[in-house]
Amino acid sequence: MAPRLHLKVICPEEMLFQWYVDKVVVPTEDWELALLPGHISLVAVLGGGKIIVYPSYAENENFLKTLQDDKIIISIQSGTLSIDGESITMTVHALQ
């Protein structure tokens, strides 16, 4: 099985998204950052923009049939993230 990441996107009120993913692109305060399985451990502040999620086909094949271009886009104003190479947790403070 190909390596993948477990992603959690949390708002203060609820769990917004939780899934296995192949790749996530996030806006930081200065640039966009692509997160892949095996990424070094990192804590970062998210800037305003779009989180682009590429779900894992192995785990989400039925879910992907409802997606356009096989990706999910979440617009945010700010947030934080932590990654340890196997999982990503994002706390999103404000959705656009």
Secondary structure, 3 states (H helix, E strand, C coil): CCCCEEEEEECCCCEEEEEEEEEEEEEECCCEEEECCCCCCEEEEECCEEEEEEECHHHHHHHHCCCCCCCEEEEEEEEEEEECCCEEEEEEEEEC
